[in-house]
Amino acid sequence: MIGLSVGFIGLGNMGGRIAQRLGGAGVEVRGFDLDQAAAGRVGAVAAQSVASVAGASTLILLSLPDSRAVERVIYDDDGLLARARKGQIIVDLSTAAPASTRGISADFAARGAFYLDAGVSGGAAAAESGTLTLMVGGDEEALEHAKPVLDRFAAKIFFLGPSGSGHTTKLLNNFLNAVALSATAEVMVAARAAGLDLASVLDVLNASSGVNFATLNRFPRIITGDYLEGGLSNTLMLKDVTLYVELLAQLRVASLNAAGPIASFGLARALGYADAISNSVVDALGDISGGIRITPDGEENS
């Protein structure tokens, strides 16, 4: 149907949803995850190893926590690079360090294969509905070959340029996301402490200069008790902001605004919210502000 045999490595919060979306669109996916039951849960054909996925797939999608995990999958003795073949396309949907990405891309190119860095934005809901945004770096012709698969789960695909461009853009986007989320969480805790009606405050913000993604899309749900589970955890958000700071250091660009989100998501991790969705940062801020909760009747996120 699409002329590509599809493999998927990393079937967690995002990867699992994307694989399930592909399966629902009629694409057979051979999937591998350290959780051996994950493939069955998302409707993929279970592969027993990374090598098995590599040998059976012309297009391989990766959705992994960080560059270290990506590098293990690629450089292990039975990893993807050892089994790469001419014309094979690997699309890395992870949030990773651009310098690592560029090195990996060069290693695959030496074997005649293509490595695309494809940062993902939109969260769990967009993965389920097939409306993700992809920001892609690498070989543009390889991207065109991969698009029939990518179009099944992404509504917008932007080609940014050479290898590393997609992951760089992803870090820039995620930093702004982290700033908006942590700052809005602080404002909402303050609004609750001031005795304001939170829905009314959000209406004002969304009609004023304080509007942002968090005020529009996150907190209208959070204040009802829906924390939008399934998205980026506090640990992963902190990792992304740290990668952003490292990137700016490499670019010799001053980073003056990272302290806020680093403190906020670091606090959330320290207070026991490490693996909770990053929206729970509002509870961490509430904890150190006298136990404030912005959910109905002050109930804690369950």
Secondary structure, DSSP 8 states (H G I E B T S, - for coil): --S--EEEE--SHHHHHHHHHHHHTT--EEEE-SSTTHHHHTT-EE-SSHHHHHHH-SEEEE--SSHHHHHHHHHSTTSTGGG--TT-EEEE-S---HHHHHHHHHHHHTTT-EEEEEEEESHHHHHHHT-EEEEEES-HHHHHHHHHHHTTTEEEEEEEESTTHHHHHHHHHHHHHHHHHHHHHHHHHHHHHTT--HHHHHHHHHTSTT--HIIIIIHHHHTTT---TTS-BHHHHHHHHHHHHHHHHHHT----S-HHHHHHHHHHIIIIITTSBGGGHHHHHHHTTTS---SGGG----
